[in-house]
């Protein structure tokens, strides 16, 4: 119980000290903060990372071959059948003559007797 009464006795003095510290902070000009590129830790980290990459990085890097873009599909046109430019001689008479002689030969063959 003795500690609680001592803290109550020091409370006004502590509040006055807090108010004085708050007044001092509010009256001072705010310090300008550094940008990210102005900090030495940034540059040290950047250089360190580059060194680690070069030391432990891959030795042989296989480059991927860039394929050309595929051509769009072509729409094909229907092809017209070729037209004869020279007259074709009629071969109907020769075909009838050969078929007629072949039928006569089959009729003229003698029958084989057993």
Backbone as JSON Lines, residues from 0, in Angstrom:
{"i":0,"aa":"X","n":[0.81,-1.18,0.0],"ca":[0.0,0.0,0.0],"c":[0.86,1.25,0.0]}
{"i":1,"aa":"X","n":[2.05,1.14,0.46],"ca":[2.94,2.29,0.49],"c":[3.38,2.72,-0.89]}
{"i":2,"aa":"X","n":[3.49,1.79,-1.8],"ca":[3.91,2.12,-3.16],"c":[2.83,2.89,-3.9]}
{"i":3,"aa":"X","n":[1.57,2.53,-3.69],"ca":[0.47,3.21,-4.36],"c":[0.37,4.67,-3.97]}
{"i":4,"aa":"X","n":[0.57,4.98,-2.63],"ca":[0.49,6.37,-2.17],"c":[1.66,7.19,-2.71]}
{"i":5,"aa":"X","n":[2.82,6.58,-2.85],"ca":[3.99,7.28,-3.41],"c":[3.76,7.61,-4.89]}
{"i":6,"aa":"X","n":[3.14,6.7,-5.63],"ca":[2.88,6.95,-7.05],"c":[1.88,8.07,-7.22]}
{"i":7,"aa":"X","n":[0.88,8.14,-6.32],"ca":[-0.11,9.22,-6.39],"c":[0.55,10.57,-6.08]}
{"i":8,"aa":"X","n":[1.53,10.57,-5.2],"ca":[2.21,11.8,-4.85],"c":[3.07,12.31,-6.0]}
{"i":9,"aa":"X","n":[3.66,11.4,-6.8],"ca":[4.51,11.79,-7.92],"c":[3.73,12.05,-9.21]}
{"i":10,"aa":"X","n":[2.45,11.74,-9.26],"ca":[1.64,11.86,-10.47],"c":[1.63,13.28,-11.03]}
{"i":11,"aa":"X","n":[1.4,14.35,-10.25],"ca":[1.41,15.7,-10.84],"c":[2.76,16.06,-11.46]}
{"i":12,"aa":"X","n":[3.84,15.65,-10.82],"ca":[5.17,15.94,-11.35],"c":[5.39,15.21,-12.69]}
{"i":13,"aa":"X","n":[4.93,13.96,-12.8],"ca":[5.07,13.18,-14.04],"c":[4.25,13.79,-15.16]}
{"i":14,"aa":"X","n":[3.03,14.26,-14.85],"ca":[2.19,14.88,-15.87],"c":[2.8,16.18,-16.39]}
{"i":15,"aa":"X","n":[3.41,16.94,-15.5],"ca":[4.06,18.19,-15.92],"c":[5.24,17.88,-16.83]}
{"i":16,"aa":"X","n":[6.01,16.84,-16.54],"ca":[7.15,16.46,-17.37],"c":[6.68,15.99,-18.75]}
{"i":17,"aa":"X","n":[5.57,15.26,-18.8],"ca":[5.03,14.82,-20.09],"c":[4.55,15.99,-20.93]}
{"i":18,"aa":"X","n":[3.89,16.95,-20.29],"ca":[3.42,18.12,-21.03],"c":[4.59,18.93,-21.57]}
{"i":19,"aa":"X","n":[5.67,19.07,-20.78],"ca":[6.85,19.81,-21.24],"c":[7.5,19.11,-22.43]}
{"i":20,"aa":"X","n":[7.57,17.8,-22.41],"ca":[8.16,17.05,-23.52],"c":[7.3,17.19,-24.77]}
{"i":21,"aa":"X","n":[5.98,17.18,-24.62],"ca":[5.08,17.33,-25.77],"c":[5.21,18.73,-26.37]}
{"i":22,"aa":"X","n":[5.33,19.75,-25.54],"ca":[5.5,21.11,-26.04],"c":[6.82,21.26,-26.79]}
{"i":23,"aa":"X","n":[7.85,20.65,-26.27],"ca":[9.17,20.74,-26.91],"c":[9.15,20.09,-28.29]}
{"i":24,"aa":"X","n":[8.51,18.93,-28.43],"ca":[8.44,18.22,-29.71],"c":[7.62,19.02,-30.71]}
{"i":25,"aa":"X","n":[6.54,19.64,-30.25],"ca":[5.68,20.36,-31.18],"c":[6.32,21.68,-31.63]}
{"i":26,"aa":"X","n":[7.2,22.29,-30.84],"ca":[7.82,23.55,-31.24],"c":[9.05,23.34,-32.12]}
{"i":27,"aa":"X","n":[9.7,22.18,-32.07],"ca":[10.88,21.93,-32.9],"c":[10.45,21.69,-34.35]}
{"i":28,"aa":"X","n":[11.33,22.1,-35.28],"ca":[11.06,21.86,-36.7],"c":[11.2,20.36,-36.97]}
{"i":29,"aa":"X","n":[10.28,19.81,-37.72],"ca":[10.4,18.37,-38.01],"c":[11.6,18.08,-38.9]}
{"i":30,"aa":"X","n":[12.27,17.01,-38.58],"ca":[13.43,16.62,-39.38],"c":[12.95,16.02,-40.69]}
{"i":31,"aa":"X","n":[13.67,16.33,-41.77],"ca":[13.31,15.78,-43.07],"c":[13.81,14.35,-43.15]}
{"i":32,"aa":"X","n":[12.92,13.45,-43.52],"ca":[13.29,12.04,-43.6],"c":[14.01,11.77,-44.92]}
{"i":33,"aa":"X","n":[14.89,10.8,-44.88],"ca":[15.63,10.44,-46.07],"c":[14.75,9.62,-47.01]}
{"i":34,"aa":"X","n":[15.0,9.78,-48.29],"ca":[14.34,8.96,-49.29],"c":[15.0,7.58,-49.32]}
{"i":35,"aa":"X","n":[14.36,6.63,-49.96],"ca":[14.89,5.27,-49.96],"c":[16.23,5.19,-50.67]}
{"i":36,"aa":"X","n":[16.45,6.01,-51.69],"ca":[17.71,5.95,-52.43],"c":[18.82,6.73,-51.74]}
{"i":37,"aa":"X","n":[18.51,7.47,-50.68],"ca":[19.53,8.21,-49.94],"c":[20.1,7.39,-48.79]}
{"i":38,"aa":"X","n":[19.49,6.28,-48.49],"ca":[19.97,5.47,-47.35],"c":[21.11,4.56,-47.79]}
{"i":39,"aa":"X","n":[22.18,4.52,-47.01],"ca":[23.31,3.65,-47.36],"c":[22.94,2.17,-47.31]}
{"i":40,"aa":"X","n":[21.99,1.81,-46.46],"ca":[21.61,0.39,-46.37],"c":[21.05,-0.11,-47.71]}
{"i":41,"aa":"X","n":[20.37,0.75,-48.44],"ca":[19.82,0.36,-49.75],"c":[20.94,0.02,-50.71]}
{"i":42,"aa":"X","n":[21.93,0.88,-50.81],"ca":[23.03,0.67,-51.76],"c":[23.9,-0.51,-51.35]}
{"i":43,"aa":"X","n":[24.12,-0.68,-50.06],"ca":[24.9,-1.83,-49.6],"c":[24.17,-3.12,-49.94]}
{"i":44,"aa":"X","n":[22.87,-3.14,-49.71],"ca":[22.08,-4.33,-50.04],"c":[22.06,-4.61,-51.53]}
{"i":45,"aa":"X","n":[21.96,-3.57,-52.34],"ca":[21.93,-3.74,-53.79],"c":[23.25,-4.31,-54.3]}
{"i":46,"aa":"X","n":[24.35,-3.76,-53.84],"ca":[25.67,-4.24,-54.27],"c":[25.91,-5.65,-53.75]}
{"i":47,"aa":"X","n":[25.53,-5.9,-52.5],"ca":[25.69,-7.25,-51.94],"c":[24.88,-8.29,-52.7]}
{"i":48,"aa":"X","n":[23.66,-7.94,-53.05],"ca":[22.83,-8.87,-53.82],"c":[23.4,-9.16,-55.19]}
{"i":49,"aa":"X","n":[23.96,-8.14,-55.84],"ca":[24.56,-8.34,-57.16],"c":[25.79,-9.25,-57.05]}
{"i":50,"aa":"X","n":[26.6,-9.05,-56.02],"ca":[27.78,-9.9,-55.84],"c":[27.38,-11.35,-55.58]}
{"i":51,"aa":"X","n":[26.38,-11.54,-54.74],"ca":[25.92,-12.91,-54.47],"c":[25.39,-13.55,-55.74]}
{"i":52,"aa":"X","n":[24.68,-12.79,-56.55],"ca":[24.14,-13.34,-57.79],"c":[25.26,-13.76,-58.73]}
{"i":53,"aa":"X","n":[26.3,-12.94,-58.85],"ca":[27.39,-13.29,-59.75],"c":[28.24,-14.43,-59.23]}
{"i":54,"aa":"X","n":[28.41,-14.54,-57.91],"ca":[29.24,-15.6,-57.35],"c":[28.5,-16.94,-57.38]}
{"i":55,"aa":"X","n":[27.25,-16.95,-56.93],"ca":[26.51,-18.21,-56.81],"c":[25.54,-18.45,-57.95]}
{"i":56,"aa":"X","n":[25.48,-17.56,-58.91],"ca":[24.54,-17.7,-60.02],"c":[24.98,-18.76,-61.01]}
{"i":57,"aa":"X","n":[24.14,-19.05,-61.99],"ca":[24.49,-20.07,-63.0],"c":[25.63,-19.61,-63.89]}
{"i":58,"aa":"X","n":[26.46,-20.56,-64.28],"ca":[27.61,-20.24,-65.13],"c":[27.2,-20.19,-66.6]}
{"i":59,"aa":"X","n":[26.46,-21.19,-67.05],"ca":[26.03,-21.26,-68.45],"c":[24.54,-21.02,-68.5]}
{"i":60,"aa":"X","n":[24.17,-20.0,-69.19],"ca":[22.75,-19.69,-69.32],"c":[22.34,-20.0,-70.74]}
{"i":61,"aa":"X","n":[21.45,-20.97,-70.9],"ca":[20.95,-21.33,-72.23],"c":[19.83,-20.36,-72.58]}
{"i":62,"aa":"X","n":[20.02,-19.65,-73.65],"ca":[19.02,-18.69,-74.07],"c":[17.91,-19.41,-74.84]}
{"i":63,"aa":"X","n":[16.7,-19.0,-74.59],"ca":[15.58,-19.61,-75.28],"c":[15.46,-19.0,-76.68]}
{"i":64,"aa":"X","n":[15.3,-19.85,-77.67],"ca":[15.2,-19.38,-79.05],"c":[13.8,-18.83,-79.25]}
{"i":65,"aa":"X","n":[13.75,-17.64,-79.77],"ca":[12.47,-16.99,-79.97],"c":[11.86,-17.5,-81.28]}
{"i":66,"aa":"X","n":[10.68,-18.07,-81.18],"ca":[9.98,-18.59,-82.35],"c":[9.23,-17.45,-83.03]}
{"i":67,"aa":"X","n":[9.22,-17.43,-84.36],"ca":[8.43,-16.39,-85.03],"c":[6.94,-16.63,-84.8]}
{"i":68,"aa":"X","n":[6.19,-15.58,-84.88],"ca":[4.75,-15.68,-84.67],"c":[4.13,-16.51,-85.8]}
{"i":69,"aa":"X","n":[3.18,-17.4,-85.46],"ca":[2.58,-18.22,-86.52],"c":[1.76,-17.36,-87.47]}
{"i":70,"aa":"X","n":[1.79,-17.77,-88.75],"ca":[1.04,-17.04,-89.76],"c":[-0.45,-17.37,-89.62]}
{"i":71,"aa":"X","n":[-1.3,-16.45,-89.97],"ca":[-2.74,-16.76,-89.89],"c":[-3.1,-17.82,-90.93]}
{"i":72,"aa":"X","n":[-4.14,-18.59,-90.62],"ca":[-4.56,-19.66,-91.51],"c":[-5.05,-19.09,-92.83]}
{"i":73,"aa":"X","n":[-4.64,-19.76,-93.92],"ca":[-5.07,-19.3,-95.25],"c":[-6.39,-19.97,-95.6]}
{"i":74,"aa":"X","n":[-7.26,-19.21,-96.2],"ca":[-8.52,-19.75,-96.69],"c":[-8.29,-20.13,-98.15]}
{"i":75,"aa":"X","n":[-8.44,-21.43,-98.44],"ca":[-8.16,-21.89,-99.8],"c":[-9.41,-21.77,-100.66]}
{"i":76,"aa":"X","n":[-9.18,-21.42,-101.91],"ca":[-10.27,-21.28,-102.88],"c":[-10.5,-22.64,-103.55]}
{"i":77,"aa":"X","n":[-11.75,-22.98,-103.9],"ca":[-11.97,-24.24,-104.61],"c":[-11.36,-24.15,-106.01]}
{"i":78,"aa":"X","n":[-10.74,-25.25,-106.46],"ca":[-10.04,-25.29,-107.73],"c":[-11.03,-25.77,-108.8]}
{"i":79,"aa":"X","n":[-11.07,-25.08,-109.94],"ca":[-11.93,-25.5,-111.04],"c":[-11.23,-26.61,-111.8]}
{"i":80,"aa":"X","n":[-11.97,-27.59,-112.32],"ca":[-11.33,-28.69,-113.05],"c":[-10.71,-28.16,-114.33]}
{"i":81,"aa":"X","n":[-9.63,-28.78,-114.79],"ca":[-8.97,-28.3,-116.01],"c":[-9.87,-28.51,-117.23]}
{"i":82,"aa":"X","n":[-9.78,-27.59,-118.15],"ca":[-10.58,-27.64,-119.37],"c":[-9.66,-28.1,-120.5]}
{"i":83,"aa":"X","n":[-10.16,-29.05,-121.32],"ca":[-9.36,-29.57,-122.44],"c":[-9.25,-28.49,-123.5]}
{"i":84,"aa":"X","n":[-8.04,-28.27,-124.0],"ca":[-7.82,-27.26,-125.03],"c":[-7.74,-27.88,-126.41]}
{"i":85,"aa":"X","n":[-7.37,-29.16,-126.5],"ca":[-7.28,-29.84,-127.8],"c":[-8.46,-30.79,-127.94]}
{"i":86,"aa":"X","n":[-8.99,-30.94,-129.13],"ca":[-10.11,-31.88,-129.3],"c":[-9.63,-33.32,-129.15]}
{"i":87,"aa":"X","n":[-10.45,-34.11,-128.5],"ca":[-10.12,-35.53,-128.28],"c":[-10.77,-36.32,-129.41]}
{"i":88,"aa":"X","n":[-9.98,-37.11,-130.13],"ca":[-10.56,-37.88,-131.25],"c":[-11.48,-38.98,-130.71]}
{"i":89,"aa":"X","n":[-12.57,-39.24,-131.4],"ca":[-13.47,-40.29,-130.92],"c":[-12.83,-41.66,-131.07]}
{"i":90,"aa":"X","n":[-12.91,-42.48,-130.05],"ca":[-12.35,-43.82,-130.07],"c":[-13.45,-44.85,-129.93]}
{"i":91,"aa":"X","n":[-14.66,-44.49,-130.19],"ca":[-15.8,-45.39,-130.0],"c":[-15.8,-46.49,-131.07]}
{"i":92,"aa":"X","n":[-15.48,-46.18,-132.32],"ca":[-15.52,-47.17,-133.39],"c":[-14.5,-48.27,-133.16]}
{"i":93,"aa":"X","n":[-13.28,-47.92,-132.73],"ca":[-12.25,-48.92,-132.47],"c":[-12.66,-49.84,-131.35]}
{"i":94,"aa":"X","n":[-13.31,-49.29,-130.31],"ca":[-13.72,-50.12,-129.19],"c":[-14.79,-51.09,-129.61]}
{"i":95,"aa":"X","n":[-15.7,-50.69,-130.51],"ca":[-16.75,-51.6,-130.97],"c":[-16.15,-52.7,-131.84]}
{"i":96,"aa":"X","n":[-15.15,-52.39,-132.66],"ca":[-14.52,-53.38,-133.51],"c":[-13.8,-54.43,-132.68]}
{"i":97,"aa":"X","n":[-13.1,-54.02,-131.63],"ca":[-12.37,-54.99,-130.81],"c":[-13.33,-55.85,-130.02]}
{"i":98,"aa":"X","n":[-14.4,-55.29,-129.5],"ca":[-15.34,-56.1,-128.74],"c":[-16.1,-57.04,-129.65]}
{"i":99,"aa":"X","n":[-16.4,-56.63,-130.87],"ca":[-17.09,-57.5,-131.82],"c":[-16.24,-58.68,-132.21]}
{"i":100,"aa":"X","n":[-14.98,-58.51,-132.48],"ca":[-14.11,-59.61,-132.87],"c":[-13.87,-60.56,-131.7]}
{"i":101,"aa":"X","n":[-13.87,-60.03,-130.48],"ca":[-13.66,-60.88,-129.32],"c":[-14.86,-61.78,-129.1]}
{"i":102,"aa":"X","n":[-16.06,-61.31,-129.39],"ca":[-17.24,-62.15,-129.22],"c":[-17.28,-63.23,-130.29]}
{"i":103,"aa":"X","n":[-16.8,-62.93,-131.5],"ca":[-16.77,-63.93,-132.56],"c":[-15.77,-65.03,-132.23]}
{"i":104,"aa":"X","n":[-14.63,-64.66,-131.61],"ca":[-13.63,-65.65,-131.25],"c":[-14.16,-66.6,-130.19]}
{"i":105,"aa":"X","n":[-14.88,-66.08,-129.24],"ca":[-15.4,-66.95,-128.2],"c":[-16.47,-67.88,-128.74]}
{"i":106,"aa":"X","n":[-17.18,-67.41,-129.73],"ca":[-18.18,-68.28,-130.32],"c":[-17.5,-69.33,-131.21]}
{"i":107,"aa":"X","n":[-16.44,-68.98,-131.9],"ca":[-15.79,-69.86,-132.85],"c":[-14.89,-70.91,-132.2]}
{"i":108,"aa":"X","n":[-14.66,-70.84,-130.93],"ca":[-13.77,-71.82,-130.28],"c":[-14.48,-73.18,-130.23]}
{"i":109,"aa":"X","n":[-13.8,-74.2,-130.61],"ca":[-14.43,-75.53,-130.59],"c":[-14.57,-76.05,-129.16]}
{"i":110,"aa":"X","n":[-15.55,-76.85,-128.98],"ca":[-15.77,-77.44,-127.65],"c":[-14.85,-78.63,-127.47]}
{"i":111,"aa":"X","n":[-14.39,-78.81,-126.29],"ca":[-13.47,-79.9,-125.99],"c":[-14.33,-81.13,-125.64]}
{"i":112,"aa":"X","n":[-14.04,-82.29,-126.29],"ca":[-14.8,-83.5,-126.0],"c":[-14.05,-84.35,-125.0]}
{"i":113,"aa":"X","n":[-14.71,-84.9,-124.08],"ca":[-14.03,-85.71,-123.06],"c":[-13.72,-87.12,-123.5]}
